[in-house]
Amino acid sequence: MASYDVGGFAAYQINTSSGATFYEGVTVTSATLDDLDGGIVWTEGETVLNYSSTPSNDYLGKISVDLVGGGSMVLPIVRGLAAYTDPNVIQVLIVYPAAMSASEFVFPDPIDYASRSTDDFTVCFAAGTGISTPDGDRPVESLSIGDVICNAQGDAVPVRWIGQQTVFPVFAGPRSAPVRILAGALGSGLPHTDLTVTADHGMIVEGLVINAGALVNGDSIAFVPLAELPESVTYYHVETENHDVILANGAPAETFIDYVGRQAFDNHAEYVALYGCERIIPEMTRPRISTARLVPEAIRARLAISMHRGSAREMLIA
């Protein structure tokens, strides 16, 4: 069953006809929201349990909320229980996790309710990924700004920033499912140990940047079932001076490229404090492939990538 431990919520009145909003304030409470069908993720419109265990709250999607000092976190929105005289007005709640406090968030006022979504976009390494350095592999989460790592050519390059992004699979949905690449799955013994990356993270295969999700063959390269993931997952991205190729568990993989703004990372404030403003990183000249149908036939054959995988991600929530 998909559950989410609640620390509290910010409540809003939304006029679904005019779009007008009213911020009601924050309530601190301890509770657990659960879906009712025993599924692994929440889907839009699905009923979740309210605090008295009566089915009343509907999951409405998620929204990005700024963190105090900078950065942001994606939080779920559920329909509240309050009723109003105007039938066009509903109550919505932005629910924050029990592991955090309301003081860590800058809840929007007014809320841009139309900006809510039911999709996530994550592009990072899982904790434990070994990044090549002059002194051997180091877990990505142990790297700090200024540490020296090795690119695929063996050159020493300094780390400019390590972005951290927290994802809650319960409401992030199938798109948040990472990809597990078993040892040796890419050929030539690479990666040297099992590697887990997000589906939109670029791996370098035969000179091409190919999103990991496009490499899935359902066997040696597969989406990680959402049931195997904890309540929250933190991913890490490595930014260097250039959009470069580094070695992750021995396999060539891309460094940070700003397809996703740094504001999407939990520690965006750290970046701003260091560098003052965002910078655009020119993309490397290698062609990028984001879908299996565009993967060259020779690579599809070598990695046993089927063109008839169906809705592989959606099957993860069955």
Secondary structure, 3 states (H helix, E strand, C coil): CCEEEEEEEEEEEEECCCCCEEEEEEEEEEEEEEECCCCCCCCCCCEEECCCCCEEEEEEEEEEEEECCCCEEEEEEEECCCCCCCCCEEEEEEEEECCCCHHHEECCCCCCHHHCECCCCCCCEECCCEEEECCEEEEHHHCCCCCEEEECCCCEEECCEEEEEEECHHHHCHHHCCEEECCCCCECCECCCCEEECCCCEEEECCEEEEHHHHCCCCCEEECCHHHCCCCEEEEEEECCCCCEEEECCEEEECCCCCCCHHHCCCHHHHHHHHCCCCCCCCCCCCEECCHHHCCHHHHHHHCCCCCCCCCCHHHHC
